[in-house]
Amino acid sequence: MTYVFAFHHPAQLEADAYHYHHSANLLVDGKGFIVPITYQLLGKVEQTAQHPPLYTVVLALPSLLGLRSILAHQLWSCLIGTGTVALTGLIGRRLAGGRAGLIAAGIAAVHPNLWLFDGMVLSETLSLFTVALTLLAAYRFWDRASFRTAAELGTASALAALTRGEALLLVPLVVLPLALMLRGLDVRRRLELAAVGAVVAAFVLAPWVVHNLTRFHHPVWATSTSVGLVLVQGNCEGPYYGPDIGYYSLACIPPTPEGDETDDDRHYRRVARDYIEANGGRLPFVMLARVARTWGLYAVPRQLALDAFFEKRPHELVWLGYALYVMLLAASVPGAVVLRRQRVPLWPLLAMVVTVTVTAAITMGNTRYRISAELVPVLLAAVGVDALLRRGWGQGVPVTVVT
């Protein structure tokens, strides 16, 4: 909360933050999921599914109580971020014991990359929470495989998908492989558990999908209609040949014919596809640049400057977050080795890395797209530090985290 008052109060919301804040209030007013700026400026109701719905719904909770201001939504987001810290501690405890859990929670509490978004009213705050929930559910499922824990994992992964669209990959990348990797169970039982997780995930996603099927010109089977918009910004002259290769350009968004968001999405996809086909030889290099940008391995000063400028992140905190991120990456290696030796499955953590990498490769290079994997180095570093403490100090006094 100190961060909010020091850097983001009073706040002027733009772009996605403007959308989430005002959409939550309009939802409480009974307007449904509509484009806020069109309604506020023109009084026109324009249906939208450009963003998955969960962060808007969560922001609507304080709005229901009359807490409709930007500051109220910022502080509510800080509360969600506090929940992420607690979940990170619980995951760490499940991975390597109580002390590792406390270390993980401590790192999460001070790491700017995990709380920078709380004051910005962006869905990354809730994305971190739902990803942490998914990881905790994944390890609970691994420890005690049952229909109940499979359902919990399916629910958590679906909630992550309802927060950010790329998290839809978590169902095939976490739920299904983890069920098939279970030890001591026959193939039929593993398939049954995988089916339960997938069916529950589909059930949680269904209301949003069904709602979207009833209000647009074309079917919306995913969690948002923004895929085409993202693709067209990342597949054009600037991101292919300009100084910011692998990034994106708002100048690349073409005019659209009259229609709704699904018409726009189809038009954007056609434009992006035509550009890719005409510049296919450049695509592998651009994809590599996208991935490297997202992971903080390419054009770092320029990328951090873009983050600070376009997304209104405090410049000094952006650099502090990057420095800590690099240190955590280095500390992750021994943590991964420890988990491997103890036969704790690394796949749920690696699945987050795969999700981020695939998303960046096919869309654009943006450090915000790394959000699904930001907890991975935190957790692995905590395990590594705990292992070093055990080696240096012995087992010590057991630490218990009360849940």
NUNUTI-210613 format. One record per atom (N, C-alpha, C, O): x, y, z. Coordinates in pm, whole numbers, plus 50000, padded with zeros to 5 digits. Layout:
XYZ...
This chain:
500834988050000500005000050000500865012650000500495022849943502025011750065502955022950062503345026249919503445037849880503555015749840503905017449699502805024949624503095033649542501555021749651500435028349583500455043249613500365051449521500555046849740500505061049777501755068649733501705080649707502885061549725504125068249686504235070549536504805080549492503685061249456503915061849311502635062949227502705067449112501485059049280500285058249195499065064849257497935060749232499285075049336498145082249392498435097249392499455101549446497545105149330496355100749254496775094649122497805098249065495965085449072496295077948951495445082548833494255085648848496065082948717495365085348592495435072348510496495068848459494325065548497494325052548433494185053848282493445062248232494925045448211494865045148066494755030748018495045021348092494325029147895494335016247824493685005247908492535006647950494414994347933493834982748002493374986248143492314981648186494144994448215493764998148351492435005848352491575003548437492285014948256491035022348242489875012748219488805014048277490125003048132489094993248099488654985548223487454984448250489614980048299489264971648413488504979548520487494974948572489014991348552488384999348658486955002948624486045000648703486755008548505485405013048469484495001248434483285002048458485034990648380484214978848350483624972848477482474968448478484404972748583483914967448709482734975548760481744969848806482834988648752481724997148798480504995748708479374995748756480734994748577479604992948485478944979348504477734977948489479734969348538479154956148565478234956648686477154950748684478644963748789477804965348908476554973248874475494970948934476664982448780475504990448738474544982648648473524988048604474874970048620473984961648539474164963048391473284959148315475294968548346475524970748203476174958648135476264958148013476614948948214477294937348157478724940548118479314950148169479264932548030480644934447985480624942647856480434937147747480814955647869480764964747755482024973347752482784973747849482244980047638483404988847623483165001647702482255009247668483935004247807483655015747893483725029247822482835037547838484785031347744484995044547688483905048047586483495059547576483445038047510482375040447413481075044247484480355053147439480805037547593479585040447669479675054147736478705061747736480835057347792480975069847866480995082147775480465092647811481605080847658481715092347569480525093747475480105104947445479975082347429478925082847328477585077347376476575078547307477585071447495476355065347545475965052847468474815048547473476925047047396476665035347312477085022547384478185021747439476205012547383476514999647443477174990847337476544987047238478444987747359479214979447267479774967547344480604969147433479314955747308479734943747381481234941247363481804944047257481864935947469483284933147461483634920147533483084916947638484574913047475485214901647541486714902547514487424892547511487184914847495488594916747461489514912047573490644907847548489034912847697489794907847811488994896847879487764897747886489664886547930488954876748011488274883648129488704894548168487234877648188486344885148278486734885348426486194893548500487634876748470487734874548614488224886848691487704889848798489224893948638489714905648712488634916248722488504922848825487864918048616486744927448621485744923348728485274931648805485414910448734484474905348834485014907448974484274911449065486304904748993486904906249126486934920949168486674924049284487224929949075487184944249107485764948849137485564958649210484784942049081483394945849106482954943149250481974948949296483664934449320483274931149458483324943349549482324946049616484424951049556484374963249636483404973549579482804981249655483244973749447482294983149387480874980449437480084989749456480544967649458479234964149513478994970449649477854973349686480084972649723479984978549857480104993749854480185000249958480114999349733480215013749720481635018849709481845030949700482625009849710484025013749699484415013549551485035004049503484045024149481484145024449335485295032849283485475033849161486075038749370487135047749326488345040049275488485027949298489235047349205490475041149160491275036449280491815025349279491355044649383492125040949502491565028249566492335019749611490245026949572489645014949630490065002549551490374992249610490065003649420490474992249337491974989449349492394977949341492764999849368494194997849390494444990349522495214980749526493784994649628493994988349758493444974049759494014965249823492354971949690491814958349677492804949349603492984937749639493454954849500494474947349428495674944349518496274933649507496014953649606497094951049702496734939349793497594931349829495474938549831495034927349914495194914149839495604904149897494854914149711495054902149628496534898649623496914886949633497384908849607498824906549605499324900549735500234892249734498754904749847499114898949976498754884049979499484875950034497624880749920497224866749911498214858649828498464847049859498784864849724499784857949643501024854749725501614844049710501424864049811502574861649898502314849549987503174840850002501114848950045500774837650131500774824450053501304814450101500194824449934500164812349852501584808049812501884796149808502434817749783503824814549747504514807549863505274798049843504264812249985504814805650101504324791350116505094782450150503044789150090502494775750100503074766349994503324754650021503294771649874503914763349769505334759749809505744748149796506094769649859507464767049901507524756550011508404747950011506574757350105506534747350212506264733450156506844723650202505394732750058505064719749999506234714149919506404701949909507044723049863508194718549784509334713649872509944703349844509634721249979510864718250054510774720650203511804720950270509574722350258509464723950401509164738250445509124747450363508964739750576508514752450632509464763950610509024774950576510754761650630511704772650612511744777350467511804789450442511704768150373511664772050231510414780150202510454789650123509304776550266508074784150247508194798350297507734807750232508814800050414509004813650467509944821850379509724833750358510984815350328511914822350239511184826650111511344837950066510394817550055509664820749931508704832449954508624841549872507974832150065507044842950095507784856150116507324866650074508944855350182509724867450204510214873650074510164885750056510684865049982511124870149851509944876249776510074887049717508814869449778507624874449708507174887949762506674896349688507354889949892506904902449953507764914349912507274925649911509034911949879509924923149847510234924449698510814934349656509864914549618510214914549476509294923849398508094921049387509824934849343508944944349272508164938249157507034942449130508734928549088508024922648974506714916149014505864913748929506544913149143505314906849189504294916749242503114913449248504714928649280503724938149332503644951449256502854960249292504464953049152504384965349074503004967549014502554978949002502324956648977501044958048907499884961249001498824965448956500084959449132498984961549227498444975749220497234977949229499334985349206498894999249201498495003849063498055015249046498654995248963498384999048824497014994448776496614997648664496294987048860494964981748827495024973648697494284976348602495904963948695496064955148580495854940648622496064937048738495424932348528495054918648558496244910048602496044899148654497474914948581498644907248625498594904448775499094894048820498004913448852497884911148996497104898349024497544889949102495954896948961495144884948982495754872948911495584861648956496454875248801497094864248731498124857348820498184845048825498934865148890499894859448983499194851049089499664840149124498084856049139497334848849243496804835549189496934825249255496214835749071495624823449017496694813548971496484801448978497834818548923498934809648889499474802949015499754791049016499614810849123500054804949250499054794549298499434784049349497774797449282496734787849320496864775049238496694764049290497154776549109497324764949021498524756549063498444744249066499634763149094500824755749137500574748349268500984736849283499914754949362499604748349489498694736349466498904725649524497684738049381496774727049350497504715749278497204704049300498474719149194499224708949120500014700149215500034687849200500664706249313501454698149407500584690849508500954680149555499444696349541498484688849623497994676549547497864665749605497724678249419497294667049336498374656449326498084644449333499614660749311500724651249303500884643449433501144631449431500724650249546500884643649677499734634349709499934623549766498514638449673497334630549707496374630549588495384637749585496704622349491495904621849368494524615949397494404604849449493504623549364492124619049382491254627149287491714636849227490004623149276489094630949192488944645149248488794654749172488974646449380488824659649441490004668649406489804680049362491234663649426492384672149396492524674649246493034685149205492084665249163492074667549018491094678748984491384687248899489954678749050488954689249028489484702849075489244713049010490204702949187490794715349236491794720949136491824732949110492614712049080493604716448982492924721648855493344731848800491894714748808491154719548692490514733048716490534741748629489964734848835489334747648869490354758948872490114769648816491494756548938492504766948950493064770948814493244782848787493324761148727493864764448595492834771948511493204780748433491554768748526490514775948453490394790348503490204799548423490514792348633490474805948688491654814148635491504826048608492814807748621493954814848562493644818848418493994829948376493004810048343492634813048204491594824048196491584831748100490724825048295489724835548297490294848948343489604859048344491574848748379492254861048418493114866348305493074878248272493904857548245494704861148127494584850048025494674838248059494364853647900494044843947797495084833247774494744821747748496394836947784497424826947756497434815747858497954804947831496864818247976496824807848079495914796248041495874786148111495174797747931494384786447882495284774547850494824763047850496554777147824497524766447797497784757847920498304746747907497434762748038497734755148160496924742248169497364732648233495764741948107494974729548112495704718248040495904707648099496124720147914496874709247849498314707747899498894697047886498894718247954500294717547994500514713348139501594708548173499514715148224499664711548365498744700048403499194689748453497454701848380496464692148427496694678448365496824668548437496754677748234496844664748167498204657848187498224646148225499344664648163500624657748183500844653148327501354642148349500454661448424500694657748563499914645248601500414636748675498694644148551497904632048578498554619848517498574609148579499094621248397499714609848330501064606148391501544595048372501684615448465502984612948527502874606448664503884602648722501674605148717501484599848852502094585848866501974577548776502724583548978503354570649003502394561649081501564566449158502534548649061501784538949139500334537149100499574530749173499934542848988498544541448942498544535248803499454537548722497504527248775497434521548641496994532248541496544543048579497134528948415496864538748309495424543548312495154555348292494494534248338493084538148338492794548648445492084558348420493364546648565493134556148674493724569748639493124580148667494894569848579495514582548541494654589948439494474602048448494134582548343493284588748242491994594148303491504604748264491454586948401490234591648468490514604748542489704614048537491634605448611491984617648682492224629248586491794640548612492894626448475493114636748374491774641748319491594653748299490864632548295489544636248242488784644848341488144654648301488844641348469488154649348571488694663648572487914673248573490034665148572490614678448570490204686648449489864698348460490244680248332489894687248208488414690948203488054701948162487554681748246486104684248244485734695448341484924704148309486324695248460486044705848557486524719348504485834729448519487704719548443488194731948384487224737148278486914749048273486754728148192485794732048088484494737248150483904746748099484064730948258482834735148326482984749348382482054757348373484154752448438484374765848493484444776248381483984787548398485024772548268485134781848155483824783648080483614793848014482934773848090481744773448006480844785748017480404790747913480534790948137479634802548143480114814448060479314821147995481414817248064481954828447987481874825747838481514834547760482224813547798482184810047657480754810447604480504816047497479824804647679478414804447637477864818647628477144821947534478214826847725477764840847722478254847847596477504855447534479494845347558480054851847440479434846547310479344853847211479004834047310478384828347191477044834947158476534833647047476484841847256475154847747237475184862647201474124868447177476364868847195476344883547180477274889047073477444901247063477884880446992478764885146886478374879046752477644869146746478884884946645478604879946511479214866246485478654858146413480384863946545481094851446523481374844746656481464851546758481524831446658481774824346784483084828746850484074831346783483044829446983484234832447063484484820347152483834818747255485424811947111485674799647183486754800947289486844792647379487564811247280488624813347378488124822647488486924825147501489074827847568488664836347680488684851247645488344859447729489084854847522489064868847483488994869847331489194860047259488724882047284488684884547139489874893047096489834899346990490934893247175492044902347147493194895847074494224902247052493054883147034494174876146970494604883246842495784885646820493634886546758493964893246632494614906746654495554910346583494134914246753494704927346783496154926046827497004934046786496454916146908497824913746953498704909646834499824914446819498184900646751498984895846637499314906946539500434907546488498374915746513498624926046412499624936346464500344942346385499684938346595500654947746652502074942146651503054949546649502174928946651503494922746655504004918046521505154913846509503164918846418503564914246284503364925446184502384925846109504314934546184504274945946093505684951746083506634945946136505834962846017507144968145981508044970646102509184965946105507544977946200508364981546316508924969546391510144968546408508064960146437508564948646512509404938946429510104930546485509364940146295510154931246210511484937646166512504930946158511454950646137512634956946078513074969646153514144975046122512304974346247512634986746316513634984746429514164973846446513884995246506514864994446616514394985646733515214981046812513084983446743512544975346852512024961946801510854958546817512924954546738512564941446681512034932246792512624931046899510914925746763510324916546859509354923046954508674916047030509254936346952508314943347040506984944746965506634935846887506264955346986505004957346914504854972046879505594980546930503904975046793503684988846752502194991546740501494984946663501715001246815500305005246805500005011446669498865011446623501035016846605500845023046473500475012746368500015016446259500664999946398500384989446300498914985246299498514977246214498124990346391496714986346395495974992846279495905005146272495424984946188494764990546070493324994446102492764989646201492735003046021491295005746038490494992946011490914984345934489354992046076488524979946062487194983445997486714994746009486594973745929485264975945873484224976745985484504973046099483054981545952481984982446051481614968546101481454959346021481484966946232481134954146290481414953746438481664964146500481384941846496481684940746638483114935746656483884934946560483474932346780484854928246809485274915746734486444914346696484354906746712484734894446641485024897346494485874890846434484304907046435484624911246298486014917646294486804914946204486284926246395487604932546403488694922046419489744922746354488454912346505489444902046532489784894246406490954891646378488774890646329489014883446204489794892046104490674887046034489474904746099490184913746008491654914946049492544914145965491894916946178493274917946228494064905246198495234905946160493434893846217494134881246191494524879946043495614875346010493614884145955493924883545811495104892645777496004888745702495094904745833496184914145807497504908545860498524909245791497484903045981498704897346040499184885345958500384883945934498254876845915498634865045836499254869145704500244863245660498664879145639499214883745511500624889145529501494886845445500864896245639502184901945661503194890745690504324891145641502784880945769503674869745800504044862145673505204858545653503064859745587503324852445463504274860245371505094854345300504164873445374505024881545288506424883445345507344887045273506584881145475507864883445541508294871245623508934872545727507944859445573508194847145647509654844545678509974838545781510554848945590511974846745615512484854045737513494850145796511794864645776512194872545891511614867046022512104870246131510584858846011509824854646128510664847246234510524850446352511534837746198512294830746303513124840146390513174838546512513764850146327514564859646403513674868146493514034870946607512524872146441511594880346520511064872346639510964877746749510734859646618510244851346727511304849646835510994850046954512554847846794513644846746890513784859646970513994859247091513674871046902513764883946971512604885647069512794890947178511404881247030510254882147120510504874447250510274879647360510964862147235511204853747352512314859647439512194860147561513384864247375514504869847450514084882647523514504884847637513284891047459512794903047526511954899347649512124905147756511074889947631510164886247739510934881047860510574883947974511984873347835512774867647945513894876947992514704873048076513934889147940514944898547987516344895247942517304897448017516484890047820517794885747769518224893547646519294890847591517434903147602517754910347478517324924947492516224927847540518204934047449517924948347452517344952647587516324959447594518044948447694517494950347829517254965047865516144968347906518234974047852517964987947890516794994047812515955000947869516764991247682515674996547599514324990847641513334998047650514294977547668513034971247706512534976547840511334979047855513424978247936513014983548066512554998048053511635002248124513175005547963512725019247938511325019447878510495027847914511055010047787509725009047728508695005247833507585010647835509054995947922508154992048031507795004148116506635006348150508815011848152508595023348238507755034048169506885040248232508005036248040507325047047969505875043447935504955050747971505685032347865504355029047815503415023947924502205026147916503945017348024503085011348126503125018748258502585014148358503775030548257503805039248375504345032248498503865034348610505365023748477506015017448591507135026748641507845032548559507305028148772508415036248824509765031048775510065019248792510565039648715511795035548650512735028448746513325018248712512875034048868513815027948962513365014249008514185005449034512035012349020511524999249061511624989048947511794977048972511514993848824511694984948709513104979048710513284967048690514094987548733515484982848736515764974148858516484964148849515184977848972515354969649092514744955849071515334945849109513564955449010512914942748982513744934248888513824922048905514354940448789515174932748695516414927148763516784915648742517064935348846518264930748916517944918849006518704909149009516834919549078516464908549166516064896349084516344884949122515404898648971515024887648881516254879948833516244867648831517304887048794518534880448747519174872348860519634861148838519194878048981519774870749094518964858249126519524847849159517664859349116516814847749143516994836949037516974825049069517184841048911517444831148807518694823048838518714810848824519754830148881520994823148914520794813749033521334802749035520014818249130519784810149249518814798649224518674789749307518144798949109517164788549078517824775249043517244764649063519054775948990519714763748942519904753649056519494742149041520514757449168520624747649276519284743049330519134731549372518294751949329516964748049375516364737349287515744727849337516524738749157516014728649064516734715349084516104704749078518044715949108518804703649132518314696549258518174684249259518054704249362517564698449488516234691449467516044680049511515304698049399513984691949377514114679449290513424669549312514994680149192515204668449105515714656549185515244645349168516684659049272517244648249352516214642549451516254630649483515324651049497514304646449592513064640949522512064637649586513144640149390512064634849307510744642649323509654637049315510904655549346509734664449343509544668849197510494673849137508374667149140508204670248997508414685048967507824693749031509264687648871509514701348827508524705848719508464717748687507774696548664506954699948548505964711248572505834719748484505234711948686504314723248703505024736748689504454746148633506254737748740507014750048727507464752248583507374763348530507954741548520508414742648381507254745848287507454752448185506064741148320504894743948236504634758948228504194763948125504904766148337504744780648336505764787048241505444796548170506974781648241508014786648151507624784048006507794792747921507104772147978506664768747842505524778047799505514782847685504574780347889503434789147857503904802947816503444808347715504824808647892505344821947863506094822047730505914830947648506934812147710507764811547590506914810147464507144817247366505944801247467505064799347351504264812047322504134816247207503724818047428502924830147411503744841347349503304847947255504954843347401505814853947348506204851247203506194860347121506534838747172507004835347038505954838346931506294842746821504684836146962503654837846860502964851446865502144854546778503284859646966502604872646976503594884146970503804889946864504214887447086505144898847092506014897447215505684890147309507154904347214508034904247329507644915147427507734927047396507214910947545506764920547645506954914147782506514902847803507594921147873507864915148005506574912448083506574904148174505494919148048504214915948113503784901648083503104895248163504194896647966503824882947929504574872448011504274860548004505554877048089506314867848174505594864948306506074857148388504444871148325503814870848457503494856648503503584853748623503134847848412502784834148452503964826548510503784816648580505184831148481506374824048527507174831948631508244827348672506704843448674507474851548768507694844348901508694846848968506784835548939506934828549066507954817149059508434812649162508274812648939509164801048925510544803748984510984795849069511264814348945512564816849008512474819949156513394816949231511364825849199511174828549342511154815449421511834814049522510384805949373510244793149442511524784949436511954779349537512134784149318513354776249305514494782449386515284775249447514594795649386515624802149466515414799549614516374797349688514164799649659513874796849799514294782749837514844780549945514044773249749514464759449774515994758549779516544751649865516674765649688518124765649687518714771849812519654766349870518184783149856518674789649978518444780650099519314779350185517274774550104516974765450215517964753850217518424749750324518304748550101519264737450095520634741850144521314734250213521054754050109522344759150156522344760950307523334757950374521234765750361521134767350506521184753950576521804752650682520544743950519520594730650579522014725050578522454718650673522704727450469524084722450459524994729650556525894723550615524764742750574525644750550660525314749350808526204749450893524014748250838523594748650978523004735451027522624734351143522924725450938522244713150977520754714650962520264724450904520034705251014518574705350998517924716651075516914722051031518494720451190517894731351265516574727851324516184716151332515874738051367514564736251430513504736351323513464745851245512644726451315511604726251213510714738651220510374743251329510364743651107509494755351100508154751051047508064744050947507104755151115505754751251074504994763551029504954773651099504394762750911503544773350860502104769550887501644758850846501384778150956499994775350990499124779250874499184790550825498304769850828497404772650714495984773850764495064776250685
